[in-house]
Amino acid sequence: DISTLKSLIRKFELSDTALILTDYVDGEITEFTERFSSSVKPEIKDNKVILENYELVCENDAEISISKFEYTPRFSGLDGAEDTSITQYLIDFKVFYKMVAFLNTFYMHDKMMDNR
């Protein structure tokens, strides 16, 4: 809950080499955290997040953190199989702002496409 948030418009674009997520944020906000979830273990390298052959990049300067979350699916074990926990990785980009309205853009692209 961000009481000073006036509006948030999220746009997804798909190009030949990337999935682009752009947020237009309006409000008196000094920091904003974008969270992504992945079943692939991420790695932070050169202010980017590496997910196997993919890079997740934020155009703005951000503090990047990764945490691990384990859970058991709601209906796990009902089919006679043992309960199985699943690991998810939470990737947080905390971005700091000094303005009322701002634009935040993320790129998820295949690193292999860069080598063509």
TAVENQUI-V39112 format. One record per pair of residues at least 12 apart in sequence whose ideal C-beta (glycine too) atoms are under 7 Angstrom apart, sorted by the first residue. I is the first residue (numbers start at 1). J is the second residue. D is the distance in whole Angstrom. If there is no record, write none. Layout:
I_J_D ; I_J_D
This chain:
2_27_7 ; 2_29_6 ; 4_27_5 ; 4_28_4 ; 4_29_6 ; 5_27_4 ; 5_29_6 ; 6_26_4 ; 6_27_4 ; 7_26_5 ; 8_23_6 ; 8_25_6 ; 9_24_4 ; 10_23_5 ; 17_109_5 ; 17_110_7 ; 17_113_5 ; 18_107_5 ; 18_108_6 ; 18_109_4 ; 19_108_5 ; 20_105_7 ; 20_107_6 ; 21_106_5 ; 22_103_7 ; 22_105_5 ; 23_104_4 ; 24_103_6 ; 25_101_7 ; 25_102_5 ; 25_104_7 ; 26_100_7 ; 26_101_4 ; 27_100_7 ; 28_100_6 ; 29_97_6 ; 30_96_6 ; 30_97_6 ; 31_94_6 ; 31_95_7 ; 31_96_5 ; 31_97_7 ; 32_95_5 ; 32_97_7 ; 32_104_7 ; 33_92_5 ; 33_93_7 ; 33_94_5 ; 34_93_5 ; 34_104_7 ; 34_106_7 ; 35_90_6 ; 35_91_7 ; 35_92_5 ; 36_56_7 ; 36_91_4 ; 37_88_5 ; 37_90_6 ; 38_51_6 ; 38_88_7 ; 38_89_5 ; 38_91_6 ; 39_88_6 ; 40_52_6 ; 41_89_6 ; 42_66_5 ; 42_89_5 ; 42_91_6 ; 44_64_5 ; 44_66_7 ; 49_64_6 ; 49_91_6 ; 53_110_6 ; 53_111_5 ; 53_112_5 ; 54_108_6 ; 54_109_7 ; 54_110_6 ; 54_111_7 ; 55_109_6 ; 55_111_6 ; 56_91_7 ; 56_106_6 ; 56_108_5 ; 57_106_7 ; 57_107_5 ; 58_93_5 ; 58_95_7 ; 58_106_5 ; 59_105_4 ; 60_95_5 ; 60_104_6 ; 62_93_4 ; 62_94_6 ; 62_95_5 ; 63_94_4 ; 64_93_6 ; 65_92_5 ; 66_89_6 ; 66_90_7 ; 66_91_6 ; 67_90_5 ; 68_87_6 ; 68_89_6 ; 69_88_5 ; 69_90_6 ; 70_85_5 ; 70_86_7 ; 70_87_5 ; 71_85_7 ; 71_86_6 ; 72_84_7 ; 72_85_5 ; 73_86_6
